[in-house]
Amino acid sequence: MFRANCLSDRLPARLACSLVLFAVVAAGPAIADIRILAVGPMTGPYQALGKQIRSGVETAVDALNARGGIHGERISVDIEDDACKADAAVAAANRAVGRGDQLVVGHVCAETAIAAGAVYAANKLLAITPAVTANRYTDERGGPTLFRLAARDDAQAPAAGTFLAERFGGKRIAVLNDGSPYGKPLAEATRLAMNAAGKREARLDTFDPGAKEYNALADRLVADAIDVVFIGGDPGDIALILKALRARGSQAAVMGGDSLATSEFTGAAGDAANGTLLTFFTDWRQAPSAQDVSAALRTAGVEPQGYVLPAYAAVQLWAEARRTGGSADGEGLAATIAGATTPTVLGAIAFDGKGDAQIPGFAVYRWQDGLLVPETTP
């Protein structure tokens, strides 16, 4: 599919655009492509995540166009880089409205999704994020055209707490947090979920974030014969706690949240990272419904990890709504999506009244030799 950027300074792109425009003029009036937007951080530290969204959207559109598009109309993909900055996201959203894009797939960072979401909602533009987990994105939903095809943050703690209770029911478990807006609620919600599953903690403790060492904390955990430690906090701090435990001969299992799924943690923890447990997003590559698309993506040189398959599914939701709903406007499409259960690469997708997809959110993984390995359930 042709995707030359006519605003590019590169001569080949400008020449290609000129030739296309000449061909259109020479051929007479033509039906314009249906336009959709893939948006996210395409540069900067989170660019890998934005590019996953782009890959998923473009691959889904290629598949649709190979089957004749939507009602005989081809689809083209616009790309915007929001750099995970709210002002850039709002500017991108306004450009999408100006172009007449029918669908927006994207945003990785909560602040960008929420800022741009106000523009989408005001202009009744259908927008589906495959990545943003912040509860407030849908708790404070700007309008009915906004949907989330990702887990919510509050789904993480139940997954962790239930796992701890079932896997380590006979062990002494400590729950620690650093008092931060991320670490404290995660640890507390995990503790409550663990309690609800029938397991009480042996120790509840806090620590100050950003310390140079956590030897005293490790000493307390060892003295208390702790077998398992769940920690809500910064990955660098958790790495220091882990190394302090290992230096004292403790083989206590260490578990945390999605902050541990980062190179910051593995880099700081080194070999001690092996065996560390964490909650992270469901690996959609394992879904039976994703096997054919995953194979096609790999053949094309794209590993369907992260947000690739959810972005692909977002396009499928829109395409099915276009085919069956008889409406191209955002509100009509949103009503069709909200009222249906739609087959996608993620499986059958339905949404609740907030616009949250009813899908498995988090699973438990462990670090092993630099790789995240799915942990078998108890």
N, C-alpha and C positions, 0 to 999 in steps of 0.2 A: 504494500500500500504506500502511495506517495505521501511523504511527510516533510517535504522541503520547507524550511522556514524562510518566508519571503522577506523577513526583516533582517536576515543574516547579512553580515558584511562579506561573507565568502562569495567569491565570484561564481563558482559552480551552482550554489543554491540560488543566487539571483538570476543567473541565466536560465536555470531550470524553471523558476517561477515565471520568467518572461515568456518562455516557450509555451508553458501551460496556459497562461493568459491569452497568448496569441491564438492557441488552438481553440480555446473557448469562444473567443470573439469570431474566429473564422467559421466555427461550426454553428453559430447562432445561439439562441437561448438554450440554457441547460438547467436542469434541476440541481440546486445547490446541495452539497453533502449535508447530512445531519451531523452536527458538531457536538462532541462531548469533551469534557476536560479531565485530565489527570493532573493533580496538583499535590505538591509536597516539597520537602527539602531536596532539591536536585543538586545543591552545592552545600559545602560546609560539613560539619561533623556527622550529620544524620543523613547524608545524601544516599547512602546505601538503602535506607528505608524508603525514601522517596522514589528511588529508581525501581524498587520492587513494585510499588504501586503502578508506575509507568509500564513496566513489563507486563503486569497482569492485565491492565486496560488495553494495551496495544495488541496483545495476543488474542484477547477476547474479541476485539473489533476485527482483527484479521479473519478470525473464524466466522464471524457474522457476515462480513463482506464476501467471503468465499461461498457462502450460501445465498447470496443475492441481497444482502443488507436487510433493511427493514422496509417492508412493502415496496421492494424494488429500489429503495434509496440507499446509497452508500453512506457509511459513517466515517468521519474523519476525527482524529484525536488532536486536541490542543494540549500543549504542555506548559505548565506554569511552575516556577520555582518560588515557594514562599519562604525558603530558608529558615523555617520554624520561627518566623517573626510575624507578629500580628499585623503590623502596618503593610508588610508585603502581601500577606494573605488577603487583606481587605482590598488592596489594589488589584490582585489577581481575580478576586470575586467580582469586582466591578467590571473588569474586562470580559469576564465570562458572560455577564449579563449583557454587555454591549454587543458581544458577538452573537448572542442568541443561542448559546450552548444549552442543550436539553438536559444534560446530566453532568454533575460534578462527582468525581471519585477521588477522595483523598483527604489530605491533611494528616500529619503524624502527631504533631504537638497539640495539646489541648488548647493552649491560648490562641493558636492560629485557627483551629476549627471553630472555636466559639466566636472569635471576632468575625471571621468570614461568614459564619452561619447566620449572623444578623442580616447580612446582605442577601444571602440566598433566601432566607425566610421572607424578607421584605419584598423580594421580587418573585416569590413563588417558584424558585428554581429547585429542582430535585437534587439533593446532595446526599451522598452515602459515604461515610467514613469507614474504611476497613481497618483502622488503626487506633483511633482515640479511645482510651479506656476511662477517662475521667468521668465520674458519675454525673457531674453537673452538666455535661454536654446534652444529656437527654432529661435529667431532672429539671433543668431550666431551659428546656427545648424552646427554641424561638418560633417554631411553626411546624405544621404537619408535613412539610416537604423534607425535613431533616431526619435521617436514619443512621443508626450505628450497626455495622456488620462486624462487631468485635466484642470482646468480653468487657464487662464493667469492672472497675477496680474492686467493688465490693463482692465480686465472685472469687477473688483470689484467696481471701482468708478462709472461707469455708473449705476450699480445696486443701489448703495446708493443714487446718485444724483436724479435719476428718482423717487425713493421711496420718498425722501424728498419733491420733488415738488408735487407729487400726494397726499401724505398723509397730508402734512402740508402746502398746498398752501396758506391758509389764515393766517398763523402764522408768527411770527418774528423769523427768523433762523439766528444763528451765526455759523460761520465756523472758527475753531481754528486749529492751528498746532504747533508742537514743533520744527520746523526747521530741523528735522532729515531726513535722506535719505528715511525712511519709511513714517513718518507722513506728511511731507510737500507735496510730490507729491500726496499722497492719498487725502489729504484735498483739494488741488488745483484742481485735476481732478474731485473730487466729486462736488466742487463748479461749475466748468464749465459745468458738466453734468446737474446739477440742473438748471443752467441758461438756458441751451439749452432746457430744459423741460418747461421753462416759469416762473421760480421762481428766484427772486433775493435775495441775502442774506441781512439781516439787519445789520450785523456786521461781520467784518473780523478781526481776531486778532491772535497774536502769544503768546507763553509762553516759558519759559526756562525749559527744561526737568530736572528732578532730584531734583526739589525743595522740601523742607520739607512741604510746605503748599502753597495753591493757593487762599488765602482769598481775595487778592486785585483783582484778575481776577474774582472771583465769585461776588464780589461787583459790578464790571463794568457790568457784565451780568445781574445782578438783576436790577441795575439802568437803564439799557437799555430796560427793560421789555422783555427780550428774552424768547421765548416759547420753542425753540428747539435748541440744541447745537450739532453740528457735530464736533468731535475731532479726528484729526490724531495724534497719539502719542503712548507713552508707556502705557501699561495697568495699571501700578501702579500709574502713574501720572493722568490718566483719573479717576481712582478711587478716588484720592484726590480731584480733581475738582468736581466730582459728590457729594462727601460728604460735601464739602464746600457749594455747592448750596443748598443741603437739610438742612444744618444747618441754612441757612438764610431763610428758608421757601419756597424756590423756588421749584416748581414741574415741571420745564422745562424738557422735554424729552431729554435724552442724547443718542447719537448714535456714533458709531465708526466702525472701520474695523475689520478684522479677528483677530487682536491682542487681542480683548476682549473675544475671545472664549477660555479663559485660566483660570486655577485656580488662577493664579497670580492676575487677575482682581477680581474675585469673592471673593478671600480670603481677598484682601485689601478693597474692597467695602462693604463687609458684606451684611446686609439686604438691603442696598441702591442699590445693584445690580439689584434687582427685577425691571423689566420693561425696563432695558437698552436695546437698540436696537443695532444690529450689522450686518454686512454682513459676511457670511460664506458660505462654499461650499454647493452646492445642496445636499439635503439628498436623495441619490439614493434609499433608502429603500422604498420611496413612489412611485417609478416608477412602472407602471403596469407590465413591462417586468421583474421586479426583484422579483415579489411576490413568485413564486415557489422556486427559489433559496434561497431567504431569509428564507422561511419556513424550507427548508432542513437544512440550516445553523443553525437556532435556535434549530432544533431537535438535531443537533450534538453538541449543547452547544456553538455555536459561534454567537454573535450578529453582524449582517452585517453592522456595522457602519464604518464611516471614509473611509479608503482605501480598505476595504475588497471587495466590489463589483467592483470598478474600476480595482483592480488587477485580479479578476475573469474574467472581460471583456477583459483584455489584453491577457490572455491565449486563450479566445475564438477567438479573432482576429487572433492570430497566427495559431490556429488549423484550422480555416476556410481557411486561406491562404494556409496551407499545403494540405488541402483536395482538393482545387479547382485550385491552381496555378501550381501544378506539379513540384515545386522546393523546395528544403530544404535549399538552401544557402540564406544568409541574404539579398543580393540585390534583388534576385528573390522574396522572401517573402515580402520585403518592397514595391516592385513595385506592387504586388498583393493587398496589404493592401491599398496603396495610391490610387489605381484605383477603389476601390470598396466601396460600402456601406454595412456594415456587421451588421447583427442582433446580439445583445448582451444583457446581463442583464441590461445594461444602456439604451437600445433602439438601434435604427439603428445608427451606427457610420460611419462617413466619415471624412476625413482629408483634410485640406487645403494644399497649396504648401509648407508651412513651417513645416508641420508635426503636427500641432495642431488639435485636435479633435474638430469638430463642435458640441459642446454640451453646454447645459446651465451651466454657470459657478458658479455664486453666487446667493444666496437668502438672504432674510432678516429674522433674528431671534430676539428673545428677551429672556433675562434671566428671569426665573420664578422659584423660590424655588429651585435653584441649577440646573435647567435643561434648555437646549436650546430648545425653543419652536418656530416652524415656525410661522412667522408673516404673517397674511393674507394680500394679496395685496390690495391696496386702491380701 
